[in-house]
Amino acid sequence: MISPTSQGAPTSAGLRRDMELLRELSSDECLRRGGLGVVRIAVRLGREKSQVSRALRALQGEGLVQRDPRTRTYQLGWGLYTLAARGIETRLVRAAATHLHQLAGEQQADVRLCVLIRGQVLTLTSLPNEWAAGAEAPTRTPAGAVLALDWPDAALGNLFAGGDLAHTGLLDSREQARVRGYVQFHETDTEPARYAAPVRDFRGVVLAAIQLTQRPGEESATHGAGPGKALVDAANALSADLGINS
């Protein structure tokens, strides 16, 4: 059913009712209780219990809400968070394009934009050539320490169940990022020098990391900023584009 709004633009009554349910499941009461039951949602919205139950089952089928089989209460589902994350990632990649191109050109380096998903560092986009790095452990790449900047030690330790977090080097690298603004992995016999700096959202929370890998034998095209400073400048510029207060 399509009904006109007061401004004349059409809107779906069914969609509006579904959105009401999703808003209820994001309410303070739902968060406080760990979920809301059909009866409570119906009372809060002034709707029929059977109607609310049918709508919730439909949303559950799409992964937008989830039901606890023990308490029979509903919460927002992972499918909703996945959709939101994809939207954020799309905007992030678009906003980063200019900064990544400029950084790669000036430093004659390979650069990529990374995020932390389920304890793994994933590459969203890379330059000058698009390539898929797959999933990497946070300790294997400088981006891992940068992406863990906001994590409490206890939560970070969960990534390394059965291991000693202090021995991974992640804590030292994270402290390096806090002091210098970036992490540097020095060149070895098997790996080139790599750097990473944080990209923050409008709240100042680390959203992503830009990682720069120097090509063997290449020098930056500019004689001013070295790779660390150039990387931080690019990450700060992207953060500003995303709305962080400078």
Backbone bond lengths (Angstrom), bond angles and torsions (degrees), N, CA, C in turn:
res aa  C-N    CA-C-N  psi(-1)  N-CA   C-N-CA  omega(-1)  CA-C   N-CA-C  phi
1 M - - - 1.452 - - 1.518 109.08 -
2 I 1.330 117.10 128.74 1.443 122.74 178.98 1.521 108.41 -111.35
3 S 1.314 116.12 126.11 1.457 119.83 -179.75 1.516 109.92 -125.41
4 P 1.356 117.89 145.54 1.457 119.84 -179.17 1.516 111.09 -75.96
5 T 1.318 116.35 146.99 1.455 121.31 173.08 1.515 109.04 -89.09
6 S 1.304 116.26 175.24 1.462 120.00 -179.90 1.512 111.42 -65.36
7 Q 1.351 118.12 -22.42 1.455 120.72 178.03 1.526 112.05 -88.82
8 G 1.313 117.05 -3.78 1.453 119.91 177.91 1.506 113.93 95.61
9 A 1.342 118.81 -9.21 1.461 120.64 179.55 1.524 109.28 -82.44
10 P 1.336 117.87 137.98 1.461 120.10 -178.90 1.520 111.64 -70.62
11 T 1.313 116.55 149.94 1.453 121.71 176.05 1.516 108.88 -144.14
12 S 1.300 117.58 150.89 1.453 122.31 179.81 1.515 109.26 -88.90
13 A 1.333 116.15 123.07 1.462 119.90 178.73 1.520 110.36 -64.73
14 G 1.345 116.97 -38.05 1.455 120.73 178.47 1.519 111.75 -63.87
15 L 1.321 116.20 -42.64 1.458 120.06 178.39 1.522 110.33 -64.27
16 R 1.328 116.38 -41.06 1.455 120.14 179.90 1.523 110.90 -61.36
17 R 1.327 117.15 -41.16 1.463 120.88 179.19 1.527 111.55 -67.22
18 D 1.359 116.19 -38.78 1.461 119.54 177.35 1.525 111.02 -64.91
19 M 1.339 115.85 -39.08 1.459 119.22 178.81 1.524 110.92 -65.02
20 E 1.316 117.40 -34.63 1.459 120.71 176.35 1.530 110.60 -60.71
21 L 1.334 116.25 -40.99 1.460 120.29 178.46 1.529 111.36 -64.54
22 L 1.328 116.29 -43.93 1.452 119.95 -179.65 1.528 110.95 -64.28
23 R 1.321 116.39 -37.29 1.472 119.10 178.04 1.520 110.99 -66.80
24 E 1.329 117.07 -37.08 1.460 119.58 176.58 1.521 111.36 -62.26
25 L 1.334 115.97 -37.80 1.458 120.23 -178.82 1.529 112.43 -77.12
26 S 1.323 117.15 -6.66 1.465 120.72 172.86 1.524 111.33 -107.06
27 S 1.324 116.87 8.34 1.462 121.56 -177.47 1.524 111.16 -74.05
28 D 1.324 115.00 162.62 1.465 120.12 178.19 1.529 110.82 -61.26
29 E 1.325 116.68 -38.46 1.459 119.68 -179.27 1.520 111.32 -63.22
30 C 1.329 116.24 -42.32 1.463 120.00 179.49 1.522 110.80 -64.36
31 L 1.323 116.35 -43.09 1.458 119.73 179.37 1.523 110.98 -65.13
32 R 1.331 115.92 -39.24 1.463 120.38 -178.67 1.526 111.37 -66.96
33 R 1.336 116.25 -40.00 1.466 121.06 -177.55 1.517 113.23 -86.28
34 G 1.308 117.07 -13.71 1.462 119.20 -176.07 1.508 112.68 78.12
35 G 1.332 117.11 23.49 1.462 121.88 179.14 1.512 111.27 137.58
36 L 1.334 115.75 158.87 1.459 122.24 177.79 1.523 109.64 -126.30
37 G 1.329 115.82 141.82 1.453 120.88 176.88 1.515 111.95 -85.93
38 V 1.328 115.47 168.06 1.456 121.38 -178.20 1.525 111.33 -58.64
39 V 1.323 116.65 -45.55 1.465 120.24 -177.26 1.519 110.67 -61.47
40 R 1.332 116.90 -46.02 1.461 120.33 -178.37 1.525 111.32 -63.77
41 I 1.319 117.24 -41.11 1.464 120.56 178.84 1.524 110.27 -64.47
42 A 1.337 116.59 -42.43 1.462 120.55 179.90 1.521 110.91 -61.74
43 V 1.332 116.86 -40.87 1.468 120.72 178.81 1.520 110.69 -65.34
44 R 1.294 116.65 -45.37 1.471 121.09 -178.26 1.525 111.92 -62.63
45 L 1.352 116.04 -34.55 1.467 119.87 -177.54 1.524 113.13 -96.09
46 G 1.335 116.44 -10.87 1.461 118.93 -177.39 1.511 112.26 68.47
47 R 1.343 117.38 37.59 1.454 121.40 -178.18 1.521 109.98 -120.54
48 E 1.320 115.42 165.97 1.456 120.95 179.12 1.525 110.52 -68.45
49 K 1.326 115.49 139.70 1.456 121.00 -179.48 1.523 111.31 -60.14
50 S 1.321 117.93 -43.79 1.468 121.20 -177.77 1.529 111.10 -64.06
51 Q 1.330 116.22 -37.28 1.467 120.35 178.94 1.527 110.36 -66.20
52 V 1.327 116.37 -44.12 1.456 120.82 179.12 1.526 110.48 -63.27
53 S 1.340 116.58 -42.17 1.459 120.94 -179.29 1.521 111.32 -61.86
54 R 1.336 117.35 -44.60 1.472 120.61 179.66 1.527 110.96 -62.78
55 A 1.327 115.98 -43.66 1.465 119.78 -178.16 1.523 111.12 -65.02
56 L 1.327 117.16 -40.36 1.461 120.57 179.45 1.519 111.21 -65.43
57 R 1.334 117.31 -39.23 1.466 119.71 177.97 1.521 110.71 -63.41
58 A 1.336 116.13 -38.62 1.468 119.35 178.56 1.528 110.97 -65.83
59 L 1.325 116.58 -42.37 1.462 120.39 178.42 1.522 110.95 -66.70
60 Q 1.331 116.21 -34.85 1.462 120.31 177.43 1.526 110.12 -65.06
61 G 1.311 116.78 -39.25 1.457 120.75 178.99 1.518 112.94 -61.84
62 E 1.339 116.52 -26.75 1.465 121.45 178.67 1.520 111.95 -93.11
63 G 1.331 117.19 -0.09 1.456 120.65 179.44 1.511 114.49 79.83
64 L 1.336 117.42 10.06 1.461 120.42 -177.57 1.522 112.30 -84.45
65 V 1.328 117.01 -22.83 1.461 121.23 172.21 1.520 107.55 -134.04
66 Q 1.328 115.82 160.77 1.456 120.21 177.11 1.523 109.09 -133.86
67 R 1.326 115.19 148.25 1.466 121.74 -176.03 1.516 109.86 -114.84
68 D 1.317 115.47 131.86 1.460 120.89 175.65 1.520 107.69 -80.46
69 P 1.335 118.42 115.78 1.474 119.78 -177.02 1.521 113.52 -65.84
70 R 1.317 117.58 -20.91 1.471 120.59 -179.24 1.528 111.45 -82.42
71 T 1.343 116.21 -49.71 1.466 119.89 -177.09 1.532 112.59 -92.77
72 R 1.343 116.15 -14.51 1.458 123.07 -177.48 1.528 112.62 62.28
73 T 1.303 115.54 25.76 1.465 119.91 176.35 1.528 109.54 -99.87
74 Y 1.318 115.08 160.83 1.464 121.79 -177.65 1.524 110.60 -112.79
75 Q 1.335 113.88 148.35 1.459 122.35 172.01 1.524 108.17 -137.84
76 L 1.338 115.61 168.44 1.448 119.03 174.32 1.518 109.63 -62.79
77 G 1.338 116.45 141.20 1.455 121.10 -176.40 1.513 113.02 -94.28
78 W 1.344 115.20 165.08 1.454 120.35 -179.03 1.521 112.56 -66.04
79 G 1.325 116.89 -25.31 1.462 119.17 178.42 1.512 112.18 -60.71
80 L 1.325 116.22 -35.12 1.462 120.70 178.79 1.521 110.48 -68.17
81 Y 1.328 116.42 -42.26 1.460 120.00 178.93 1.526 111.22 -66.62
82 T 1.334 116.48 -34.43 1.463 120.14 178.22 1.522 110.81 -63.96
83 L 1.338 116.41 -43.65 1.464 119.92 177.97 1.516 111.10 -61.46
84 A 1.329 116.22 -43.63 1.460 120.28 179.77 1.526 110.78 -63.40
85 A 1.331 116.41 -41.79 1.461 120.51 -179.57 1.524 111.17 -63.95
86 R 1.326 116.65 -39.38 1.464 119.03 178.95 1.516 111.42 -64.72
87 G 1.321 116.11 -37.90 1.463 119.82 177.69 1.515 111.50 -64.61
88 I 1.333 116.73 -41.95 1.457 121.24 178.48 1.517 110.74 -64.98
89 E 1.346 116.51 -42.62 1.454 120.28 -179.17 1.530 111.15 -63.86
90 T 1.337 117.53 -40.36 1.462 120.87 179.49 1.520 110.62 -61.85
91 R 1.323 116.39 -45.90 1.461 120.67 178.77 1.519 110.89 -64.50
92 L 1.325 116.14 -39.38 1.450 121.33 -179.18 1.526 111.34 -63.53
93 V 1.332 116.98 -46.28 1.462 120.90 -179.95 1.524 111.09 -62.49
94 R 1.325 116.34 -42.17 1.467 119.71 179.44 1.520 111.30 -64.50
95 A 1.326 116.13 -43.74 1.463 120.21 -178.88 1.523 111.23 -66.58
96 A 1.342 117.12 -30.55 1.461 121.00 -175.19 1.518 113.32 -81.69
97 A 1.319 118.66 -18.23 1.466 121.47 -169.24 1.525 113.09 -53.50
98 T 1.329 117.33 -51.50 1.465 120.95 -177.24 1.521 111.15 -62.17
99 H 1.319 117.06 -43.95 1.464 120.97 -177.97 1.524 111.37 -66.15
100 L 1.331 117.11 -39.13 1.459 120.08 179.46 1.523 111.15 -67.59
101 H 1.335 116.91 -42.05 1.469 120.69 178.41 1.528 110.66 -60.92
102 Q 1.325 116.50 -45.57 1.461 120.52 -178.79 1.522 111.00 -64.49
103 L 1.326 116.90 -44.05 1.462 121.06 -179.30 1.522 111.35 -64.58
104 A 1.326 116.99 -44.44 1.466 120.46 179.86 1.522 111.16 -62.40
105 G 1.335 116.51 -40.07 1.459 120.30 -179.33 1.515 112.73 -70.37
106 E 1.322 117.04 -45.35 1.458 120.61 -177.01 1.529 111.90 -67.78
107 Q 1.308 116.90 -38.94 1.457 120.79 -175.55 1.527 113.22 -95.22
108 Q 1.343 116.45 -3.51 1.466 120.01 -176.77 1.522 109.80 49.37
109 A 1.341 114.94 51.65 1.468 121.34 -173.12 1.518 109.77 -135.08
110 D 1.308 115.03 165.47 1.459 121.46 172.21 1.524 107.95 -91.06
111 V 1.323 116.74 131.44 1.458 120.37 -179.58 1.520 109.33 -128.35
112 R 1.312 114.99 151.93 1.457 119.29 176.47 1.516 110.42 -149.27
113 L 1.317 114.27 156.39 1.459 123.00 179.13 1.518 107.59 -106.12
114 C 1.332 116.91 123.87 1.462 121.94 -172.61 1.520 111.95 -123.08
115 V 1.330 115.52 152.53 1.461 122.55 173.61 1.519 108.45 -133.81
116 L 1.333 115.15 163.45 1.461 121.00 178.60 1.520 108.67 -106.23
117 I 1.326 116.82 115.70 1.460 122.93 -179.26 1.525 108.72 -125.69
118 R 1.334 115.77 120.17 1.463 121.74 177.70 1.528 112.17 50.68
119 G 1.325 115.33 43.16 1.449 120.34 175.39 1.511 115.33 78.18
120 Q 1.344 117.75 9.20 1.457 121.96 179.29 1.523 110.11 -124.47
121 V 1.328 116.06 143.68 1.458 121.55 176.91 1.527 108.59 -85.45
122 L 1.327 116.01 120.93 1.465 121.66 -179.35 1.522 109.81 -117.13
123 T 1.324 116.81 143.17 1.460 122.48 178.73 1.524 109.68 -93.45
124 L 1.344 115.91 124.18 1.461 120.57 177.53 1.528 111.24 -84.95
125 T 1.322 116.19 -39.78 1.459 120.41 179.39 1.516 108.04 -158.13
126 S 1.351 116.87 154.72 1.458 120.86 -178.56 1.518 109.95 -145.39
127 L 1.324 115.72 154.32 1.459 123.14 -179.35 1.531 108.69 -140.36
128 P 1.354 117.74 153.60 1.462 127.09 7.57 1.525 114.37 -78.43
129 N 1.329 117.40 -19.15 1.460 120.82 180.00 1.521 109.39 -110.56
130 E 1.330 116.50 135.24 1.460 120.81 177.86 1.519 108.83 -72.65
131 W 1.329 116.09 124.61 1.457 119.91 179.29 1.508 109.00 -148.52
132 A 1.299 115.03 156.85 1.462 120.64 -178.88 1.523 109.13 -105.68
133 A 1.338 115.64 117.13 1.458 119.71 -178.72 1.516 111.93 -84.16
134 G 1.317 117.43 -11.81 1.444 120.29 -173.92 1.513 110.48 74.15
135 A 1.308 116.62 -166.05 1.456 121.17 -179.78 1.522 109.61 -92.82
136 E 1.327 116.32 136.47 1.455 121.97 179.32 1.520 109.35 -125.15
137 A 1.313 116.52 145.76 1.455 120.37 175.26 1.527 109.07 -67.97
138 P 1.326 118.21 143.86 1.475 121.10 -178.25 1.517 113.79 -56.80
139 T 1.349 118.12 -28.16 1.459 120.68 -178.97 1.519 112.87 -78.30
140 R 1.330 117.74 -12.00 1.461 121.33 -174.57 1.518 113.11 -92.10
141 T 1.312 117.27 -6.49 1.453 121.22 -174.51 1.525 109.71 -144.17
142 P 1.336 118.95 144.05 1.465 120.13 179.47 1.517 113.04 -62.31
143 A 1.325 116.94 -25.37 1.464 119.79 177.78 1.523 111.23 -62.67
144 G 1.336 117.33 -28.60 1.455 120.16 -178.42 1.515 112.50 -61.50
145 A 1.347 116.62 -46.38 1.462 120.34 179.40 1.518 111.67 -64.95
146 V 1.326 116.73 -37.65 1.467 121.21 179.16 1.526 110.43 -65.37
147 L 1.321 116.21 -43.52 1.464 120.13 -178.71 1.522 112.15 -69.69
148 A 1.333 117.09 -17.18 1.466 121.41 179.69 1.522 112.70 -95.76
149 L 1.316 117.98 8.68 1.465 121.30 -175.51 1.526 113.03 -57.05
150 D 1.322 118.06 -38.20 1.459 121.69 -175.71 1.527 113.03 -90.71
151 W 1.319 117.58 -2.21 1.465 120.75 -175.90 1.522 110.64 -80.40
152 P 1.336 117.91 132.16 1.472 119.94 168.98 1.524 109.75 -64.37
153 D 1.327 116.46 151.68 1.461 119.99 -178.04 1.529 112.01 -57.65
154 A 1.342 116.25 -39.13 1.466 119.59 -177.84 1.520 110.72 -63.18
155 A 1.346 116.67 -43.99 1.460 120.19 179.53 1.521 110.85 -68.10
156 L 1.322 116.05 -38.00 1.458 120.29 179.53 1.518 111.05 -64.32
157 G 1.332 115.82 -35.21 1.450 120.09 179.46 1.513 113.41 -62.98
158 N 1.339 116.50 -24.44 1.466 119.57 179.11 1.525 112.19 -65.70
159 L 1.330 116.73 -20.44 1.466 119.85 177.46 1.521 111.84 -71.43
160 F 1.319 115.16 -17.90 1.455 119.45 -174.02 1.519 109.64 -125.54
161 A 1.313 115.86 52.75 1.470 120.64 179.84 1.519 110.04 -57.12
162 G 1.329 114.92 128.10 1.458 119.45 179.39 1.513 113.45 85.61
163 G 1.350 117.93 -1.82 1.453 121.01 179.22 1.512 111.36 -119.86
164 D 1.325 115.98 169.08 1.462 121.83 179.76 1.518 107.97 -97.19
165 L 1.325 117.07 113.30 1.453 121.50 -176.37 1.518 111.39 -60.14
166 A 1.334 117.10 -37.31 1.462 120.39 -177.82 1.530 111.94 -62.53
167 H 1.330 117.04 -27.82 1.465 120.85 -177.00 1.524 112.94 -84.95
168 T 1.318 117.76 -6.36 1.460 119.66 -178.77 1.520 112.39 -81.21
169 G 1.341 117.43 -17.36 1.459 120.52 -176.22 1.510 113.31 84.15
170 L 1.331 117.19 -5.88 1.455 120.45 -176.27 1.523 111.80 -67.32
171 L 1.324 117.44 -38.45 1.463 120.44 -179.40 1.524 110.99 -65.93
172 D 1.326 117.06 -41.16 1.467 120.21 178.48 1.524 111.06 -65.00
173 S 1.322 116.41 -41.72 1.463 120.17 179.28 1.519 110.92 -66.24
174 R 1.322 116.56 -37.91 1.463 120.35 179.00 1.530 110.55 -64.59
175 E 1.340 116.96 -39.95 1.462 120.31 177.84 1.525 110.40 -66.07
176 Q 1.316 116.89 -36.95 1.458 121.28 176.09 1.528 110.82 -59.25
177 A 1.317 115.71 -41.91 1.474 120.32 179.31 1.524 110.93 -64.63
178 R 1.318 116.99 -38.35 1.462 120.52 -179.55 1.523 111.94 -68.17
179 V 1.330 116.81 -34.02 1.459 120.82 -178.14 1.525 111.45 -81.68
180 R 1.335 117.06 -46.16 1.464 121.11 -173.12 1.516 114.15 -98.48
181 G 1.342 116.10 -18.10 1.458 119.02 -176.67 1.510 112.95 92.08
182 Y 1.312 117.75 -5.08 1.464 121.46 177.93 1.524 108.75 -156.03
183 V 1.334 115.31 164.71 1.465 122.92 176.50 1.520 108.19 -111.46
184 Q 1.320 116.10 138.81 1.461 120.93 176.30 1.513 110.26 -122.78
185 F 1.332 115.73 125.61 1.460 121.90 168.01 1.528 106.45 -100.54
186 H 1.320 117.11 117.12 1.462 120.57 -176.35 1.524 111.62 -70.12
187 E 1.317 114.84 156.79 1.463 120.86 178.46 1.522 110.77 -62.64
188 T 1.327 115.50 139.86 1.461 122.16 175.83 1.523 108.97 -125.37
189 D 1.314 116.23 -175.90 1.466 120.21 178.22 1.527 111.60 -66.07
190 T 1.318 116.08 -25.30 1.471 119.51 -175.54 1.524 114.04 -113.11
191 E 1.339 117.86 -14.74 1.454 120.98 -176.01 1.526 110.84 -131.35
192 P 1.340 118.18 138.53 1.466 120.66 173.35 1.531 110.40 -73.42
193 A 1.317 116.82 169.37 1.459 121.12 176.68 1.526 109.18 -65.62
194 R 1.345 115.34 136.51 1.461 120.94 -179.53 1.522 109.86 -132.49
195 Y 1.332 115.39 146.08 1.455 122.29 -177.92 1.536 108.39 -134.01
196 A 1.334 116.36 155.93 1.467 120.61 175.63 1.521 109.06 -150.42
197 A 1.339 115.92 144.85 1.460 122.57 178.86 1.532 108.67 -139.17
198 P 1.339 117.02 151.01 1.466 120.14 -174.59 1.523 114.12 -81.78
199 V 1.319 114.47 146.38 1.466 123.30 169.38 1.516 106.62 -110.70
200 R 1.337 116.54 127.35 1.465 120.91 -174.89 1.521 110.81 -113.79
201 D 1.352 115.15 151.35 1.457 119.72 178.23 1.521 109.61 -88.85
202 F 1.332 116.98 -171.03 1.467 121.70 -174.24 1.524 112.68 -64.02
203 R 1.337 117.13 -18.06 1.466 120.82 178.48 1.524 112.32 -89.67
204 G 1.332 116.52 -8.07 1.450 120.11 -174.85 1.513 113.07 88.78
205 V 1.321 116.96 7.28 1.464 122.38 -179.61 1.527 109.75 -86.14
206 V 1.339 117.22 138.74 1.464 120.99 179.48 1.519 109.63 -65.02
207 L 1.307 115.28 119.98 1.462 121.97 -177.59 1.524 111.46 -103.81
208 A 1.329 116.20 -33.43 1.465 121.23 -175.41 1.523 108.14 -158.75
209 A 1.309 115.48 179.73 1.462 121.45 176.00 1.521 108.63 -137.92
210 I 1.332 115.17 142.70 1.467 120.19 169.27 1.515 107.11 -100.47
211 Q 1.312 116.02 127.08 1.461 120.88 178.89 1.519 109.34 -114.12
212 L 1.319 116.05 137.03 1.466 123.29 -179.76 1.519 108.72 -120.19
213 T 1.315 115.94 130.25 1.466 121.88 177.68 1.523 108.99 -118.40
214 Q 1.324 116.82 119.60 1.453 120.07 179.61 1.522 110.64 -72.54
215 R 1.316 115.45 137.59 1.459 119.63 176.33 1.523 109.03 -83.23
216 P 1.314 118.06 137.08 1.466 120.84 179.66 1.521 111.53 -55.64
217 G 1.345 116.43 128.63 1.459 120.54 177.24 1.503 114.97 82.51
218 E 1.351 118.34 -3.56 1.459 121.47 -178.77 1.520 109.86 -96.52
219 E 1.323 116.19 145.69 1.450 122.13 173.09 1.515 108.53 -121.00
220 S 1.329 116.07 154.38 1.461 119.46 -178.97 1.514 109.95 -64.06
221 A 1.323 115.49 148.64 1.454 121.36 -178.94 1.515 111.63 -73.85
222 T 1.324 117.82 -17.87 1.456 121.48 178.71 1.516 108.87 -104.28
223 H 1.332 116.26 147.96 1.454 120.28 -179.56 1.522 111.15 -97.31
224 G 1.331 116.86 3.46 1.456 120.71 -178.43 1.510 111.46 -91.18
225 A 1.305 116.14 -89.72 1.459 121.10 -173.29 1.518 111.79 -72.61
226 G 1.331 115.50 132.47 1.448 120.54 171.99 1.516 108.90 -76.90
227 P 1.334 117.87 175.53 1.473 120.17 -175.24 1.520 113.78 -60.18
228 G 1.346 117.91 -38.09 1.458 119.61 -179.45 1.512 112.34 -63.73
229 K 1.344 116.52 -51.16 1.468 120.31 -179.18 1.525 111.33 -65.94
230 A 1.346 116.96 -41.57 1.466 120.04 179.21 1.521 110.74 -61.07
231 L 1.315 115.98 -39.40 1.464 121.04 179.24 1.525 111.03 -65.26
232 V 1.331 116.89 -45.78 1.465 120.77 178.92 1.524 110.50 -61.96
233 D 1.329 116.81 -41.69 1.472 120.08 178.64 1.525 110.78 -60.52
234 A 1.332 117.66 -42.39 1.465 121.30 -179.74 1.523 110.68 -66.86
235 A 1.331 116.81 -42.63 1.470 120.32 179.54 1.521 111.17 -65.27
236 N 1.345 117.30 -40.19 1.463 120.31 178.07 1.525 111.76 -66.31
237 A 1.334 116.33 -37.67 1.460 119.87 178.81 1.526 110.84 -65.60
238 L 1.324 116.95 -40.60 1.463 120.47 177.41 1.525 110.23 -66.11
239 S 1.332 117.18 -40.65 1.455 120.86 177.41 1.528 110.93 -59.81
240 A 1.333 116.22 -39.99 1.470 120.30 178.17 1.525 110.49 -64.11
241 D 1.332 116.50 -39.18 1.470 119.89 177.43 1.516 111.58 -63.33
242 L 1.331 116.78 -29.47 1.469 121.64 -178.88 1.525 112.03 -85.75
243 G 1.347 116.40 -1.16 1.461 119.50 171.05 1.499 116.33 105.72
244 I 1.351 118.06 5.52 1.464 117.95 179.75 1.518 109.15 -69.25
245 N 1.322 116.30 143.72 1.473 120.63 177.50 1.518 109.15 -74.83
246 S 1.285 115.46 126.80 1.464 119.51 179.68 1.520 111.16 -82.86
